[in-house]
Amino acid sequence: MELFDSLKFKIVRRQIKIVFPEATDARILGAAARLKAEELLEPVLVGNRDEIAKAAMARGLQADNFEVIDPASFDRWDEMVEAFVERRKGKVSKEDAEKILKDENYFGTMLTYMGITEGMVSGAIHSTGDTVRPALQIIKTRPGVSRTSGAMIMLRGRDQEKYLFSDCAINVNPNAQELAEIAVESARTAELFDIEPKVAMMSFSTKGSAKAPEVDKVVEATKIAQELAPDFVIDGELQFDASYVSSVAQLKAPDSNVAGQATVFVFPELQSGNIGYKIAQRLGNFEAIGPILQGLNKPVSDLSRGANEEDVYKLSIITAAQTLMK
């Protein structure tokens, strides 16, 4: 079964509510209409009802088909303001909270935090910072996870060759503990997408072939990750060829249970992760899906501002599927 067929099967008719703060964008409206028609999720649109109705009409859609929440007339506004002040632990006053929550991303994130919706998709017209910042302040990371990270699902061919690359979006230079947490979260994400997680901790060294502080960090991160999640198969440090090519693995890391068969590639820092997935995308003809934010208590997904309607549709399916993760 192809990836999205599998994900659709998991979420169809579960009536998972996903909030879309950028509700007047034509791409959002088109994807939301398709998702609702296919009973994959229940879109919740944030904004002025008249403005959303006008945008929907321009797109050939009926706004009446969607649940719309207008912050200006939200009947639980006072409750939301109070919950936000409490969540920020005295860092904002009630007056500041009322101003901040007029921002659609903060408002949408609070809807998810309060359980009115189960996840959020934004970023079509907002920067990554504008989307992720409210999530980090309000949703926050799960116990045992110090920070969120961004994974890319890499797909190629009709047989759906599937891999996961991480972190490709968030952490510029994680330390060993943070890198270990990213590895564990990446393994959990891989399982959601029916990828058997065999996690390779990437480096320019394989099993001591080079000496440098950068290598030491990956070696330490590997040990921590193995201790954090002994049920997952995690090994490092490994160069890409040793992790991917079985003949090279036999030469460089013959005793590894990951080398030559890795499915999850954890890069030591953002620069190499971002470069790596884009090389695979452009030279290897992989489809890159994401970034998928990992480690949050509830799923929030960040679209690229260059996303098309199909991208919104697919990332929304992923976000709905993330609500099922244990």
Salt bridges, closest charged atoms under 4 A:
GLU22 OE2 - HIS126 ND1 2.66
ASP25 OD2 - ARG27 NH2 2.86
GLU38 OE2 - ARG34 NE 3.50
GLU42 OE1 - LYS36 NZ 2.90
GLU67 OE1 - LYS17 NZ 3.06
GLU79 OE2 - ARG76 NH2 2.85
GLU104 OE2 - HIS126 NE2 3.36
ASP130 OD1 - ARG133 NH1 3.54
GLU161 OE1 - ARG156 NE 3.09
GLU178 OE2 - ARG147 NE 3.21
GLU185 OE1 - ARG142 NH2 2.22
GLU185 OE1 - ARG188 NH1 3.44
ASP194 OD1 - LYS10 NZ 3.50
ASP235 OD1 - LYS207 NZ 2.77
ASP241 OD2 - LYS252 NZ 3.17
GLU287 OE2 - LYS314 NZ 2.80
GLU309 OE1 - ARG59 NH2 2.52
GLU310 OE1 - ARG34 NH1 2.75
